[in-house]
């Protein structure tokens, strides 16, 4: 019956295309493309990278490379065939009449290189040319997505490093350590952060914040709050800490025996609600104690009452006289923070004695 073979050919072509662009890696896409092309028309296939200018060697070669035209001839043909707008119009290579076919890897007016296919003896048919053109366009679209993904990932990575950089330097009379763990293996940035700000007369402001949500939007919101909000003020000269909460869980104080206890503080509404009513609470803090501030991701677990979560934190035993870095290592390990269901930001601070000559009482 006429045309009965058309659906099966289309089905085979769809299956072939589905095996190209299986990842967001450009090299992998090129390798998949040439493997499928060589399987479709025989001979050899390769990619010559470039846009307006081309490299001098083939990449991702499949089949027998001896039948391919030299890359210089291919590059010259590609330069000659290039138009004002990049398109996937096949073109031959001089000296290889009918036995070498080049198709630009072009998508949305941008060229990422050239697909080169060659074989001995049998010229390419019109149908084969159309198949190679379709596969080249399909691969070029995936290459475009891969490059866009790499560009966005690079921007996000730079933003992450900027946002998650170490907090500002506290006064020398205060030891501080911080940790930030984004939720999940693929998360890059979120809305949790820690900050320290030097104030006059040897005081240091400690900040812990948690913006709702994850990803870039939460991170942008976080930067706005990070630059303008202050929560906890430590005054080493008076051995005291003044705390204000905007919806946060209570901080923890660890004594010289390694025992942890929660500091009861008045809880105000989360920032951004338009409601006021923040009441500070002041406590004595001596050099034998460590203050631990944290976001709720450290303790909260799905299906568990928050009071039980806080009791688990208070039950963590610490080595006597542990340093602030050791305190954070212990609490993150005991609470399995690397498998938390939310971002985790935690800060540990401890006063330390300084000689009268060494006191730093000004900014």
C-alpha positions as CSV (number, residue, x, y, z in Angstrom):
1,X,0.0,0.0,0.0
2,X,1.5,3.4,-0.9
3,X,2.9,5.4,2.0
4,X,2.7,2.5,4.5
5,X,6.4,2.9,5.4
6,X,6.1,6.6,6.3
7,X,4.8,6.2,9.9
8,X,7.5,3.7,10.7
9,X,10.3,6.0,9.3
10,X,8.9,8.9,11.4
11,X,8.8,6.7,14.5
12,X,12.4,5.6,13.9
13,X,13.5,9.3,13.5
14,X,11.7,10.3,16.7
15,X,13.5,7.5,18.5
16,X,16.8,8.6,17.1
17,X,16.2,12.3,18.1
18,X,15.2,11.2,21.6
19,X,18.8,9.8,22.1
20,X,20.3,13.2,21.3
21,X,20.4,15.8,24.1
22,X,19.8,13.5,27.0
23,X,21.8,15.8,29.3
24,X,22.6,19.5,29.7
25,X,26.2,18.8,28.7
26,X,27.3,20.2,25.3
27,X,30.1,17.6,24.8
28,X,27.6,14.8,25.5
29,X,25.1,16.1,23.1
30,X,27.7,16.3,20.3
31,X,28.9,12.8,21.0
32,X,25.3,11.5,20.9
33,X,24.6,13.4,17.6
34,X,27.6,12.0,15.7
35,X,26.9,8.5,17.0
36,X,23.4,8.6,15.7
37,X,24.4,10.2,12.4
38,X,27.1,7.6,11.7
39,X,24.5,4.9,12.5
40,X,22.0,6.4,10.1
41,X,24.1,7.0,7.0
42,X,27.3,5.1,7.7
43,X,30.8,6.3,7.1
44,X,32.0,8.8,9.8
45,X,30.6,11.9,11.5
46,X,32.2,14.7,13.5
47,X,31.6,18.1,14.9
48,X,33.7,21.2,14.0
49,X,33.1,23.7,16.8
50,X,32.7,27.4,16.1
51,X,30.4,30.2,15.1
52,X,31.9,32.8,12.8
53,X,35.3,31.3,13.3
54,X,36.0,27.6,13.5
55,X,38.5,25.4,15.3
56,X,41.2,23.6,13.4
57,X,40.3,20.1,14.6
58,X,37.3,17.8,14.8
59,X,35.6,16.8,18.0
60,X,33.3,14.0,18.9
61,X,34.3,11.8,16.0
62,X,32.3,8.6,15.3
63,X,33.2,6.0,12.7
64,X,36.3,6.0,10.5
65,X,38.0,9.5,10.7
66,X,40.0,8.7,7.5
67,X,37.0,9.4,5.3
68,X,36.4,12.9,6.7
69,X,37.6,15.9,4.8
70,X,40.4,17.7,6.5
71,X,39.1,20.3,9.1
72,X,40.7,23.2,7.2
73,X,38.6,22.5,4.1
74,X,35.5,22.1,6.2
75,X,36.2,25.4,8.0
76,X,36.7,27.2,4.7
77,X,33.5,25.8,3.3
78,X,31.6,26.8,6.4
79,X,33.0,30.3,6.3
80,X,32.0,30.6,2.6
81,X,28.5,29.3,3.3
82,X,27.8,31.5,6.3
83,X,25.1,34.0,5.7
84,X,23.9,37.1,7.6
85,X,21.7,34.9,9.8
86,X,22.9,31.4,10.8
87,X,20.7,28.7,9.5
88,X,20.9,24.9,9.1
89,X,21.3,24.8,5.3
90,X,23.6,21.9,4.2
91,X,26.6,22.6,2.1
92,X,29.3,20.5,0.4
93,X,33.1,20.5,0.9
94,X,35.3,21.3,-2.1
95,X,37.1,18.2,-3.4
96,X,34.5,15.8,-1.9
97,X,31.6,16.0,-4.3
98,X,28.6,14.3,-2.8
99,X,30.7,12.3,-0.4
100,X,31.0,14.8,2.4
101,X,28.0,16.8,3.7
102,X,28.1,19.7,6.3
103,X,25.1,21.0,8.2
104,X,25.4,24.0,10.5
105,X,24.6,23.4,14.2
106,X,22.3,26.4,14.3
107,X,19.4,27.4,16.5
108,X,17.6,30.8,16.9
109,X,20.0,32.6,14.6
110,X,23.1,31.3,16.4
111,X,25.6,28.8,15.1
112,X,27.5,26.5,17.5
113,X,29.6,24.6,14.9
114,X,29.1,22.3,12.0
115,X,28.0,18.6,11.7
116,X,30.3,16.9,9.2
117,X,29.3,13.5,7.7
118,X,31.3,11.6,5.1
119,X,31.5,8.2,3.5
120,X,33.1,6.4,0.5
121,X,31.4,5.4,-2.7
122,X,27.8,6.5,-2.3
123,X,26.7,10.2,-2.4
124,X,24.2,11.4,0.1
125,X,20.5,11.2,-1.0
126,X,18.0,14.0,-0.6
127,X,16.3,12.0,2.1
128,X,19.5,11.5,4.1
129,X,20.3,15.2,3.8
130,X,16.9,16.0,5.3
131,X,17.5,13.6,8.1
132,X,20.9,15.0,8.9
133,X,19.5,18.6,8.8
134,X,16.7,17.6,11.2
135,X,19.2,15.9,13.7
136,X,21.6,18.9,13.5
137,X,18.8,21.4,14.3
138,X,17.6,19.2,17.1
139,X,21.1,18.9,18.6
140,X,21.7,22.7,18.2
141,X,18.6,23.4,20.2
142,X,20.0,21.3,23.1
143,X,23.4,22.9,22.8
144,X,21.7,26.3,23.1
145,X,19.9,25.1,26.3
146,X,23.2,23.7,27.7
147,X,25.0,27.0,27.2
148,X,22.2,29.0,28.7
149,X,22.1,26.6,31.7
150,X,25.9,27.0,32.1
151,X,25.6,30.8,31.9
152,X,22.8,30.9,34.5
153,X,24.7,28.4,36.7
154,X,27.8,30.6,36.6
155,X,25.8,33.7,37.6
156,X,24.0,31.9,40.4
157,X,27.4,30.4,41.6
158,X,28.9,33.9,41.7
159,X,25.9,35.2,43.6
160,X,26.0,32.3,46.0
161,X,29.7,33.0,46.8
162,X,28.9,36.6,47.4
163,X,25.8,36.0,49.5
164,X,27.3,33.2,51.5
165,X,30.6,34.9,52.1
166,X,31.9,35.0,55.7
167,X,30.1,37.5,57.9
168,X,31.8,40.8,58.8
169,X,34.7,40.7,61.3
170,X,33.6,41.0,64.9
171,X,35.6,42.8,67.6
172,X,38.6,40.9,68.8
173,X,36.9,40.3,72.2
174,X,34.5,37.9,70.6
175,X,35.1,34.5,69.0
176,X,32.5,33.7,66.3
177,X,32.0,30.7,64.0
178,X,29.2,30.3,61.4
179,X,27.9,27.5,59.2
180,X,25.4,27.5,56.3
181,X,23.9,24.3,54.8
182,X,21.5,24.7,51.8
183,X,18.7,22.1,51.8
184,X,19.2,19.2,49.4
185,X,22.1,18.4,47.1
186,X,21.0,20.6,44.2
187,X,20.2,23.7,46.1
188,X,22.6,26.6,45.5
189,X,21.3,29.5,47.5
190,X,18.5,30.2,49.9
191,X,17.2,32.8,52.4
192,X,19.1,31.9,55.6
193,X,22.1,33.9,56.6
194,X,24.4,35.0,59.5
195,X,26.1,38.3,59.9
196,X,28.3,40.2,62.4
197,X,28.6,44.0,62.6
198,X,31.1,46.0,64.7
199,X,29.6,48.7,66.9
200,X,31.1,51.3,69.1
201,X,32.6,50.6,72.5
202,X,33.6,47.0,71.8
203,X,30.1,45.8,71.1
204,X,29.3,43.4,68.2
205,X,25.9,42.9,66.6
206,X,25.1,39.3,65.7
207,X,22.4,38.6,63.1
208,X,20.6,35.4,62.1
209,X,17.9,35.6,59.4
210,X,15.6,33.3,57.6
211,X,13.7,34.5,54.6
212,X,10.8,32.3,53.5
213,X,11.5,30.1,50.4
214,X,14.5,29.0,48.6
215,X,16.5,29.8,45.5
216,X,17.3,33.1,43.8
217,X,14.2,35.0,44.8
218,X,14.7,34.2,48.5
219,X,18.3,35.1,48.2
220,X,17.6,38.5,46.8
221,X,15.1,39.2,49.6
222,X,17.7,38.0,52.0
223,X,20.3,40.5,50.8
224,X,17.8,43.4,51.5
225,X,17.2,42.2,55.0
226,X,20.8,41.3,55.6
227,X,21.9,44.9,54.8
228,X,19.3,46.5,57.1
229,X,18.3,44.3,60.0
230,X,19.9,43.7,63.3
231,X,18.8,41.1,66.0
232,X,21.3,40.5,68.8
233,X,23.9,42.7,70.4
234,X,26.8,41.4,72.5
235,X,28.5,43.8,75.0
236,X,31.7,42.2,76.2
237,X,32.6,45.1,78.5
238,X,29.4,44.3,80.5
239,X,29.5,40.6,79.9
240,X,25.9,40.6,78.5
241,X,23.9,40.0,75.4
242,X,20.7,41.8,74.4
243,X,18.4,39.8,72.1
244,X,15.4,40.7,69.9
245,X,13.4,38.0,68.1
246,X,11.4,38.5,64.9
247,X,9.7,35.1,64.9
248,X,12.9,33.1,65.6
249,X,13.3,30.1,67.9
250,X,15.1,30.8,71.2
251,X,18.9,30.8,71.2
252,X,20.9,28.3,73.2
253,X,23.6,28.9,75.8
254,X,26.2,26.2,76.5
255,X,27.9,26.4,79.9
256,X,31.4,25.4,80.9
257,X,30.3,21.8,81.6
258,X,28.9,21.4,78.1
259,X,25.3,21.6,79.1
260,X,22.9,23.4,76.8
261,X,19.8,25.4,77.8
262,X,17.4,27.6,75.9
263,X,17.1,31.3,76.6
264,X,13.5,32.4,77.0
265,X,12.9,35.5,74.9
266,X,9.8,37.5,73.9
267,X,8.9,36.6,70.3
268,X,7.9,39.4,67.9
269,X,6.1,39.0,64.6
270,X,8.2,38.1,61.5
271,X,9.6,41.1,59.6
272,X,7.6,42.2,56.6
273,X,4.2,41.6,58.2
274,X,3.8,45.3,59.0
275,X,3.3,44.5,62.7
276,X,5.5,45.9,65.4
277,X,6.1,44.9,69.1
278,X,9.7,43.8,69.4
279,X,10.8,43.5,73.0
280,X,14.5,43.1,73.8
281,X,15.7,40.7,76.5
282,X,19.2,41.1,78.2
283,X,21.2,38.2,79.7
284,X,24.5,37.9,81.4
285,X,27.1,36.0,79.2
286,X,30.5,35.2,80.6
287,X,33.6,33.8,78.8
288,X,32.8,30.3,80.0
289,X,29.5,30.2,78.0
290,X,28.8,29.9,74.3
291,X,25.8,31.5,72.6
292,X,24.3,29.6,69.7
293,X,21.9,31.2,67.3
294,X,20.2,29.2,64.5
295,X,17.4,29.1,62.0
296,X,14.6,26.6,62.3
297,X,16.0,24.2,59.7
298,X,18.5,23.1,62.3
299,X,15.8,21.5,64.6
300,X,12.5,21.3,62.8
301,X,11.4,17.9,61.5
302,X,8.3,17.0,59.6
303,X,5.5,15.7,61.9
304,X,7.4,16.6,65.1
305,X,6.2,19.1,67.6
306,X,8.6,22.1,67.8
307,X,8.9,21.7,71.6
308,X,10.2,18.2,71.1
309,X,12.6,19.5,68.5
310,X,14.0,22.1,70.9
311,X,14.3,19.5,73.7
312,X,16.4,17.4,71.3
313,X,18.7,20.4,70.8
314,X,18.9,21.1,74.5
315,X,19.8,17.5,75.1
316,X,22.9,17.6,72.9
317,X,26.0,17.1,75.1
318,X,29.1,19.1,74.3
319,X,32.7,18.6,75.4
320,X,33.6,21.0,78.3
321,X,35.3,24.2,77.1
322,X,34.8,23.3,73.4
323,X,35.7,26.1,71.0
324,X,33.1,27.7,68.8
325,X,34.1,25.7,65.8
326,X,33.9,22.5,67.8
327,X,30.5,23.5,69.1
328,X,29.1,23.9,65.6
329,X,30.6,20.7,64.4
330,X,29.0,18.8,67.3
331,X,25.5,20.3,66.9
332,X,25.4,19.8,63.2
333,X,26.5,16.2,63.5
334,X,24.2,15.3,66.4
335,X,21.1,16.8,64.7
336,X,22.0,15.4,61.3
337,X,21.8,18.9,59.8
338,X,23.2,17.7,56.4
339,X,19.9,15.9,55.9
340,X,17.6,18.7,57.2
341,X,14.4,19.5,55.4
342,X,15.2,23.2,55.2
343,X,18.2,25.5,54.9
344,X,20.3,25.7,58.1
345,X,22.2,28.8,59.3
346,X,23.9,28.6,62.7
347,X,26.3,30.9,64.6
348,X,28.3,30.3,67.7
349,X,29.8,33.2,69.8
350,X,31.9,33.3,72.9
351,X,33.5,36.2,74.8
352,X,37.1,35.8,75.8
353,X,39.3,37.6,78.3
354,X,41.7,40.2,77.0
355,X,44.4,42.2,78.8
356,X,43.6,45.8,79.6
357,X,46.1,47.0,77.0
358,X,44.6,44.8,74.3
359,X,41.0,45.8,74.7
360,X,39.5,47.0,71.4
361,X,36.7,49.4,72.5
362,X,36.2,51.4,69.4
363,X,35.3,50.6,65.8
